[in-house]
Structure formats: C-alpha cells, structure tokens
Amino acid sequence: MASKKDVIRVDLPDSEIPKQWYNIVADMPNKPAPYFHPGTKQPIGPADMQAIFPMELIMQEMSADRYIDIPDEVRDLYRQYRPTPLFRARGLEKALGTPARIYYKYEGGNATGSHKLNTALAQAYYNKQAGLKRIATETGAGQWGSAMSMATNHFGLDCTVYMVKVSYEQKPYRRSLMETFGATVHASPSPLTHAGQAVLDEHPHSTGSLGIAISEAVEDAATHGDTNYCLGSVLNHVCLHQTVIGQEAKKQLASIDEYPDVVFACVGGGSNFSGMSFPFLQDKFKGGKVRCVAVEPEACPTLTRGTYAFDYSDVAHLAPISKMYTLGADFVPAGIHAGGLRYHGDSPLVSQLFHEGIIEAQAYEQIPVFDAAVQFARTEGIVPAPESSHAIRAAIDEALRCKESGESKVILFNLSGNGYFDMTAYDMYFHHTMKDSKVSDASIAQGLKGLPVFG
Ligand SMILES: *Cc1c(COP(=O)(O)O)cnc(C)c1O
C-alpha cells in the first residue's frame, strides 16, 4: 500500500467504482422546499415534470432514500474513465513552501474533459430506457453539451444543443466536438423557439445567456413528444449522480490513511461541488469536522452576494421555480472565461446547506484565478479549466495561510475539468487583455426585481 509520505497518485481498481449514488437529502437536518409551477405558482409533483423528464429521474429528484443503485450499464460506462485518479500536489506544495498536504481529484481525464459526463451518461440511459428518441439541452461554455453529445451518441439518441451565442462564436472547437459526437448545435437565442425569437425581437444582437438557452431547450422538449430535456447541473438528481467523485476520493484518501480538514470545489450550478462534498458532509452530519467550501466567481457571486429566495430557473419562466440563492433570472453576468460558472442561481440543495451554515462560500476575481491556474499548470503539469481554477485559487490561499500559521492541514480540491479548449482565455491572460469584473450592488438589486410574486 502506498503511504502518504511518498504517494503521488492514488488509483483504485474499477471494482471500487461506487455501486450507489449518495442522496444527501436523507441526512439533511431539514427537508428541501418543493418546486413550484412558474405559471400557477402551485407546488408541482411528479406528473408535472413528465413532459420533459423520464419517471426514473423524477423519482430521483424527489427521493429521500439515502442510496440509489447505479444501473449496471451506467457503471460499465463509468469504467472507461473511473475511478478517476487522486493526486498529491507535491509540485505545488513545494512551490508554495507550505506544510499543508494538498490533494486533488482529477475529473478532466475523460473524452469530454469534465465531471459532467458522470450525469450525462446516467441521464441518457434513463431517457433511452423510457423510449425517448431525442434530447434537447443547453450549453454555456460547451462542456455540458460535449458530455451530453457523447452520452446520447452512445445510446443512439439524437441530441439538439442550444449553445449560448457568445460561446458558439468564441469556442468553435467545442461546437465541433459536439458535432463529432453527432449533435446538432444552434446558437442561442435562436429563431427556432418562441423563447429565442422573443429575445431576438427585443435584442437582435443578444449574445445569449444560460437562462435563455434553458428556456429554448425546455420549450423544444415540452413541445415534442419524442424529446426530453436534460440539465447539466443544479437539479437534485444531477448533484446525486456526481457523488461518485466524493465517494471515490474518500476511499482513495483512506487508502493512504488521510482525511481532509477542508474541501474546495468551484460552484456554477453546484453539481460539481455537490459531487465532491456531499459524501464528506455525510461524515460531518455524524459529527465530523470537515469544512466544505464552495468557490465562485466575483462576476457571478450567487452564494456570497445573492439572496435566498424562490426564483425562476430560466428567462422565459418555463422551468420550475425553486428556493435557492439567486441573482435573479434576468441577471446576465459579464462574459468571464469560466463560462460554466455563469448561472444566476444555484442548486437548491447547495443553497440550503449554505443557508443553514453547514458549508462555506468564497468568491474570486478572474485574474487571481488565472494566476493560480498557471501556477498549477507549471507545478503539476495539467492545464486546468478556468472553472476548476477557482478551487485551485482557494486551495492555494488556504495552503499559504498554513504556511503563516505552521499548520499541516490536509487540503482536498476537485479539479473538475481540463482547460485545453480554453486556450483563448489563457492567451488573453498572458497578453494582459483579461479584465476583472466585480458586480455592482445596483445590478444585483436590479436582477432581484424580477423574483416571482406569490398569491
Ligand atoms: C460546468 C463546469 C463546472 C461547474 O459545475 P457546476 O456543477 O454547475 O457547479 C465546473 N468545472 C467545469 C470544468 C465545468 O465544466
């Protein structure tokens, strides 16, 4: 057995891929609030969601069972890239001169480059089982669209991706990757849906947003009997599927007799953070001391500066209202390079855990995030995704605090993806054309004016 003294990389055999997903709802001190219908403002049940989701996923969305079995076929697909490796960041530790031990779980090694494949495979599987022919979905930066394209391709489903226009234009290779896996990709807002056309009528040059693209994909699914909708983050079942990450990380650390003092993961919609942290929070609910910290961009500071309220999930108010930290469904964040972190809201589960003081949150500007990304690339040899680099920044700062105090803490972070499709962003960083952008209080207040009104 490797020991923590000399370990660099911890691998597990594929028999150690979890057989079940962990559902944190079973252990949360308070149960999550229900979803509400955006039109009637009444609580919604399983029947209301059937227009766009298969029943198995609806049941998972509403489940309070602690463990949910991973279907054999999905687990077999996981074997192509799981268990993912856990690394000790020796190079980074040395460069920082920290007494802390830093570990990271690397989810960027699969063919689509991020953790999102963990849920894409599961969602495609359940839709195939339910007899669907096509999936409609949105993508911001392109990672989710890539994962869904690969998953639908495997199961012989068609895939239509509404890609936020600014990314569609700036990231042509992400588009090509989706097309390679057989998907049809439209720039959003598109004239193909009422939701997209309505935005184009008002703003012909709109560069799009995740909230608009979600509206288009939901409308497409709701108006076609053979088509369902898939979302890459936020929802309970998506967070659930990602818990393979934290379950594996726990086993890997245990195999070298380690346990983290603090866990960092970036948060966009929250599934990546959930996947890494929920299995550790399971220990915390039983009296464990681990700190779990969600790291977000200052340009979209949902947890650190948003409001905990019921809000719409999308611009056209087609998807359910949920209770979450939000900047308002009409909030359009600056075009920062961590495109996967630009959603106006957050997972209801992550939001509730934050509201109840069970987890923490931090926010960073993008230039210090890229400083950390480059330091990581040069010391560890992996080019990190801009999104993941938020967690790296936070882990480095924690390690530097350990250097001040002399504490040898164990720090764990999730490297949710690689950055090889993001070299334009790195290019801007190196040539000093990247800008920090902090949101004004006024624009947050403006975004929150559109919160739903009940009764
Ligand atoms: C999408 C994405 C994120 C954000 O994930 P959430 O689950 O929405 O918080 C983080 N890292 C990478 C690499 C991503 O592609």
The ligand as an ORCA input file, in Angstrom:
! r2SCAN-3c Opt
* xyz 0 1
  C     -19.693     23.051    -15.716
  C     -18.398     23.053    -15.051
  C     -18.279     23.467    -13.721
  C     -19.448     23.970    -12.930
  O     -20.173     22.897    -12.492
  P     -21.486     23.012    -11.632
  O     -21.752     21.618    -11.364
  O     -22.549     23.632    -12.476
  O     -21.218     23.848    -10.454
  C     -17.051     23.357    -13.102
  N     -15.975     22.907    -13.753
  C     -16.037     22.524    -15.047
  C     -14.803     22.047    -15.710
  C     -17.244     22.567    -15.718
  O     -17.331     22.165    -16.987
*
